[in-house]
Amino acid sequence: MKIVVTGASGRIGRYVVRELVQANHDVTGVDVSPTTEGVGRFLRADLTDAGQVYQALAIARAEAVVHLGAWANAGVVVDTRTYGDNVSGTFNLFQACADLGIHRVVSASSAQVYGFAKAPPEYVPVDEAHPLRPANCYALSKVVGEQAADYFVERFGMTILSFRFMGIRTPAQLDSEIDRLVQAPEGGASLLWTRTDARDAARACRLAIEAETVASGAYNITGSRVVLLEPTAALVERYFGARTAVRGTLPNHISPLSCARAETAFGYRARFLWSPSQRHLESET
C-alpha cells in the first residue's frame, strides 16, 4: 500500500516509517525537517500550506495517510502558532485526502484532551467516553482535530481514526524516565504512571491502516501497564483518592487508560512492557 506519513521526522514518525517499510509498504515521509531514518521516500512540505499538502499526497499517489505532523506540545512555539498551525495543518490534510479520494487516515490526537495535568480522571479505567478537559492550546488543537475528523467522516465517508496517544517515549528515553519515576512516583500522576514505547505506537498505526474494516472515531493508545512496581489500584487510591471513581477493578499493574477499544477494533496490544525490572532497549524486537 502507498502510505504517506506526515511528521515523519518526529518522535513517533520515525518509528512509524520504519514499521511500515518493514511491512513492505511503499512509504513517503512528509515533514518540514529532513528525516534521519534513511528509509522510504521523503518530501519536505509545510502542512499549513494547502497546496504543498495536495502536491505531496499526489506525488506519493497515497492510498492512506498516517497524520502525525504537528507542534508536539504547548510551549514549543507561541500558543497562537501551536493552535493555529495544528488545526490548519490537520484540516488541510483531511481536505486534500477527501478531494483526492484517500479514505483511510490515522490521525494523531493526544490523551492530553482528558486534562489529567489539570485534574485527575473522573473515573478509571479511562475509556474514550471520558469528558474532554483540554488544559492548554495543544490539547485544544487536538480536540478540534478530532471534531474535524468527525466532520470529514460524515460529509465524505472517510475512515479517520483519532489516536489519543499517551506518554510516547523512545526506548532510550524510557530507560532513564522510569528511574526518575521510581524516585518520585507523584510526578507520574498526570500520565497515569503509564508510558508507551514508540515501537508500540508505530505498530498501532500499521494495524489500523491495514485493518480491512474499522470504525472511525477516538482510540486510546498507550502501554498496557503502569511502569512502577506498586499495583495500579494502590497508586490511584494514594494520589487520586475520592476524586476518582473506580469502575470495576484495576487488576495488578494494568494501565488506568484503557485501550480495549483499539484491541477489539484492530488488535492493538502493547508488546513492550516496561517496569523497573523489565527493559526493552533498541536492539530488542
C-alpha positions in Angstrom: 0.0 0.0 0.0 1.2 3.5 -0.8 1.2 5.4 2.6 2.2 8.9 3.5 3.4 9.6 7.0 3.3 13.3 8.0 5.6 14.3 10.8 8.0 11.6 9.6 11.0 13.1 11.4 9.3 13.3 14.8 9.5 11.0 17.8 6.7 8.7 16.6 7.0 9.3 12.9 10.5 7.8 12.6 9.2 4.6 14.1 6.1 4.6 12.0 8.1 4.9 8.8 10.3 2.1 9.9 7.4 -0.2 10.9 5.6 0.4 7.6 8.7 -0.1 5.4 9.5 -3.4 7.2 5.9 -4.5 6.4 6.7 -3.9 2.7 4.5 -0.8 2.3 5.6 2.0 -0.1 6.2 4.9 2.3 6.6 8.6 1.7 7.6 10.6 4.7 6.5 14.3 4.8 7.9 16.9 7.2 9.3 20.4 7.4 12.5 18.9 8.6 14.6 16.2 6.9 14.1 12.7 8.3 17.2 10.9 9.7 15.8 7.4 9.2 17.1 6.9 5.7 14.2 4.6 4.7 11.3 5.2 2.4 10.9 8.4 0.3 10.9 11.8 1.8 9.3 15.1 0.8 9.7 18.4 2.6 6.3 20.1 2.9 4.6 22.5 5.2 1.1 21.2 6.2 -0.2 24.8 6.8 0.2 25.4 3.1 -2.7 23.5 1.4 -1.0 23.5 -2.0 2.0 21.7 -0.6 -0.2 19.1 1.1 -2.1 18.4 -2.1 1.1 18.0 -4.1 2.8 15.8 -1.6 -0.2 13.4 -1.5 -0.4 13.5 -5.3 3.3 12.8 -5.8 3.1 9.9 -3.4 -0.1 8.6 -5.0 -1.2 7.9 -1.5 -3.8 5.3 -0.6 -3.7 6.0 3.1 -2.1 8.5 5.5 -0.7 8.4 9.0 -1.0 12.0 10.1 1.5 12.9 12.9 2.7 16.3 11.7 2.1 19.0 14.4 3.7 21.0 17.1 4.2 18.2 19.6 3.2 20.2 22.7 2.4 23.6 24.1 5.4 25.8 24.6 7.5 24.8 21.6 6.3 27.9 19.8 3.9 30.6 20.9 0.3 29.4 21.6 -1.2 31.1 18.6 1.1 29.0 16.3 0.6 25.8 18.3 -3.1 26.0 17.9 -3.3 27.7 14.5 -0.8 25.5 12.8 -2.0 22.3 14.2 -5.6 23.0 13.3 -5.0 24.3 9.8 -2.5 21.5 9.0 -5.0 18.9 10.1 -7.8 20.5 8.1 -5.6 20.8 5.0 -4.6 17.2 5.3 -8.2 15.9 5.7 -9.5 18.1 2.8 -6.8 17.0 0.5 -7.5 13.4 1.3 -11.2 13.9 0.7 -10.6 15.6 -2.7 -8.0 13.0 -3.8 -10.1 10.0 -2.8 -7.9 8.9 0.1 -10.3 7.3 2.5 -8.2 5.8 5.4 -6.4 8.2 7.8 -4.8 7.6 11.2 -4.6 11.0 12.9 -2.6 11.7 16.0 -4.6 13.2 18.8 -3.4 13.1 22.4 -4.5 11.9 25.8 -3.9 15.5 26.8 -7.5 16.1 25.7 -8.6 14.4 29.0 -6.8 17.1 31.1 -5.0 14.9 33.6 -2.4 17.6 34.2 -5.2 19.8 35.5 -7.3 17.3 37.4 -7.3 13.5 38.0 -9.6 11.4 35.9 -13.2 11.4 36.8 -13.1 7.6 36.7 -10.8 4.7 35.9 -10.2 2.8 33.7 -10.4 5.8 31.4 -12.2 5.0 28.2 -12.9 7.2 25.1 -16.2 8.4 26.6 -14.4 10.2 29.4 -15.1 14.0 29.4 -12.6 16.2 27.5 -10.9 18.9 29.5 -8.2 20.5 27.4 -5.8 22.4 29.7 -3.6 24.1 27.1 -3.6 25.2 23.4 -2.0 22.0 22.2 -4.8 19.8 23.8 -7.4 22.2 22.5 -6.0 21.9 19.0 -6.3 18.1 19.3 -9.9 18.4 20.4 -10.6 20.5 17.3 -8.7 18.0 15.1 -11.0 15.2 16.4 -14.0 17.3 15.6 -12.7 18.0 12.1 -12.2 14.2 11.6 -15.9 13.6 12.6 -16.9 16.3 10.0 -15.0 14.6 7.2 -16.2 11.2 8.1 -19.8 12.3 8.0 -19.5 14.5 4.9 -17.1 12.5 2.7 -17.5 8.9 4.0 -13.9 8.7 5.1 -12.5 6.4 7.8 -10.5 8.5 10.2 -9.1 7.1 13.5 -8.0 9.7 16.0 -5.3 8.1 18.2 -5.2 9.6 21.7 -1.6 8.8 22.3 -0.3 8.9 25.9 3.3 9.1 27.1 5.1 8.1 23.9 8.8 7.7 24.5 11.7 6.1 22.6 13.4 3.2 24.4 16.3 5.3 25.5 14.0 7.9 27.0 12.0 5.2 28.8 15.1 3.6 30.3 16.0 6.9 32.1 12.5 8.1 32.8 11.4 5.0 34.7 14.3 5.5 37.1 13.1 9.0 37.8 9.6 7.8 38.4 10.7 5.3 40.9 12.3 8.1 42.9 9.3 10.4 42.6 6.1 8.5 41.7 4.0 11.6 42.3 5.4 13.0 39.1 3.8 10.3 37.1 0.2 11.0 38.0 -0.5 13.3 35.0 0.3 10.4 32.7 -1.3 7.8 34.9 2.1 6.2 35.6 1.9 4.8 32.0 4.4 5.1 29.2 4.2 3.9 25.6 7.2 2.5 23.7 7.3 4.3 20.3 7.6 1.0 18.6 4.2 0.0 20.0 2.7 3.3 18.8 4.1 2.6 15.4 2.6 -0.9 15.4 -0.8 0.5 16.3 -0.7 2.8 13.3 0.2 0.0 11.0 -2.5 -2.3 12.3 -5.2 0.4 11.9 -4.1 1.2 8.4 -4.0 -2.5 7.4 -7.3 -3.4 9.0 -9.9 -4.4 6.4 -12.7 -2.7 8.1 -12.5 -0.4 11.2 -14.7 2.2 12.7 -13.8 5.9 12.7 -13.5 7.7 16.0 -11.2 8.1 19.0 -8.9 5.4 20.2 -6.7 5.4 23.3 -3.2 4.2 22.5 -0.7 3.6 25.3 1.2 1.0 27.2 -0.9 -1.7 28.9 0.6 -1.4 32.4 2.0 1.2 34.8 5.8 1.3 34.8 6.1 1.1 38.6 6.1 -1.9 40.8 3.2 -0.7 43.0 -0.2 -2.0 41.9 -2.4 0.3 39.9 -5.2 0.4 42.5 -2.8 1.5 45.2 -1.5 4.3 43.1 -4.9 5.5 42.2 -6.0 5.4 45.8 -2.9 7.2 47.1 -2.7 10.0 44.6 -6.3 10.5 43.4 -8.4 9.2 46.3 -12.1 10.0 46.3 -11.7 12.4 43.4 -11.6 9.4 41.0 -14.2 6.7 40.9 -13.0 3.1 40.2 -15.4 1.4 37.9 -15.0 -2.4 38.3 -11.4 -3.4 39.2 -7.9 -2.4 38.4 -6.1 -5.8 38.4 -2.3 -5.9 39.1 -0.5 -3.3 37.1 -3.0 -2.6 34.4 -2.8 1.0 32.9 -5.7 3.3 34.1 -6.0 4.3 30.5 -8.0 1.6 28.7 -7.0 0.5 25.2 -9.8 -2.0 25.0 -11.5 -0.3 22.0 -8.2 -0.4 20.0 -7.6 -4.1 20.9 -11.1 -5.0 19.8 -11.1 -2.9 16.6 -7.7 -3.8 15.1 -5.8 -6.0 17.5 -3.6 -3.4 19.3 -1.9 -4.5 22.5 1.4 -3.2 23.7 4.3 -5.6 23.3 7.0 -3.7 25.1 6.0 -3.8 28.8 8.4 -1.6 30.8 9.0 -1.6 34.5 11.9 -1.0 36.9 12.9 -4.7 36.4 12.0 -5.1 32.7 13.6 -3.0 30.0 13.4 -3.3 26.2 16.3 -1.4 24.6 16.5 -0.5 21.0 18.3 -3.7 19.8 15.4 -5.8 21.1 12.5 -6.6 18.8 
